[in-house]
Amino acid sequence: MNKQFEILDANRILILKIIEGLSIDQVNEIPKGFKNNIVWNVAHLVVTQQLLCYEKSGRSVLVSDQMIAAYKKGTVPNGVVSHEEFEQIKQKFIELPGVFRKDFESNLFKGYDSYTTSANVTLNNIHDALEFNSFHEGIHLGTIMSLKKLV
């Protein structure tokens, strides 16, 4: 599973590099034809990893209920995110994979509530969740790259 954690870390570093230098207005902009923005995509990745890996394993998530409510699947941006709030989101984005890796290596994830994703992939354990999370993050990497071209 080390490779999956390497992929997760590499993807997150790449996303931050791609959006580096964008203004807070640019990351909040929702281009025509899109229903979300760069801020939402970054925060959505934080929330989704927490839900797929922690919540479905019966563990407490490491983000607030407010963050989950704002960025879970099916949500859209609700107002403008401040520079300070986006910095906090990016901090979680880069730090939580390391916490997850430590928790995983400590065998904290024992059970798992099977879950069928919107991509029609059924996750039966934490290994499935970790692997699917990489797929999910790749989708949003592509979205973020598209959004960047339009902002």
N, C-alpha and C positions, 0 to 999 in steps of 0.2 A: 504493500500500500504506500510505500515511500514515494513511488513515482506519482501517485495521485496527489499527494501533498505537494510535491515539486510542481506539478501542473497547476494546482490551485494558487500557489505562491507566485509562479511565473505569470499567470493570467492577471492576477491582481496588480502586480508591479507594472505589467504592460499597459493595463487600463489607466493607471495613474500617470504613466509616461505620455500616453496618447492625449489625455486631457490637461496635461501640464500647460500652464500659460493661458488657459481660457479664463475669461472673466466670469464673475458670478452671474452676470446677465446672460452670458453665452450658455453656461451650464443649466440655467433655469429656462432657457428658450425652448418652446415646443414648435418645431418647424411644421409648416403645412404638410398634411398627410400623416403626421405622427400623433400619437395620443399621450406621449410622455417625453421626458427630457433626460439629459445626462445625469442630473442629480438623482432623479427617480431610479434610473437604471443601476447606478452605483449602490444606492440604499437598498434597492430590491434584491441585489445579490447578497448583501449582508443578511437581510431578513430571511431570504429563501434558504440559505445555508443553515441558518439557525433552526428554522422550522423543519427542514428535511432531516437534519442530523441530530439535533437536540430534542426538539419537541416530539418527533415521531419515535424517539428512543426512550421517552418518558423522563427526560432530563429537563432541567430548567434552562430556558434560553438566556443568553447573555446580552440581550437588548431589551429595551422598554416595550411595554404593551402599546404605547403610543407609536413607536417606530414600526412595530408589526402592523398595526392598524393602517398606518399611512402608506406602507410600501409592500404589503403582501400581494400575492397574485390577485388580479382583478381590480386593483386600485389604479388611480391616475393622480398626477400631481394636484395638490390642493393648495395653491398659493405659491409664493416665492420663498425659497429657502435662503436664509442669510448666509453670508460668508462664514461666520462663526459656526453655524449649524452644519454647513457643508464640510468644514474642517473636522468637526466631530465625527461626521459620517465617514470621512476618509480615514480617520484614525481607527475606527472600528473595522473598516474594510481591510486595512493592512494588518491589524493586530490579531483579530479573531481567528484567522487560520492557524496561527501558532498555538493559541490556546486550544483549539480543536485538536490539533496534532498531539499535544501533550495529553489531553483527555482521552483521545483514541488509544494512544500508546499505554495509558494507565488502565485500559480495559473498563472505562466507565460506561460504555454503551453495551449493555447486556441484551435487552429486549428491543423489539421494534414493532410498531403498529404498521402493518403492510399498507401501502399507499400506491394508488395508480395515478400517475402524473397526467397532465394535460397532453403529453406526448404519447400517451397510452403505454407507458412503461411502468410495470409494477415493481416497487421497491419492497424487498422483504427483510432487509437487514441493513446495518450501518455501512457495510461494504458497498451494497447496491446504491445507497444514498450518496456516498462519497463519489462513486463513479458517475452517477447521474448528475451530481452537482457540477462536475467538470463540463459535461455536455451543456448544461443550462448556462453556465458562465460563458461558454463559447458563443452561444446564441446572442447573449447580451453584449459581448465584446463586439460582435458584428454590428449590432444596433448602435452602440456608442460610436463606432467608427463612422457609420452613416450619418448620425446626428452631428458629429463634429464637422463634417463636410458642409452642413447646411447652416451652422451657426457662425 
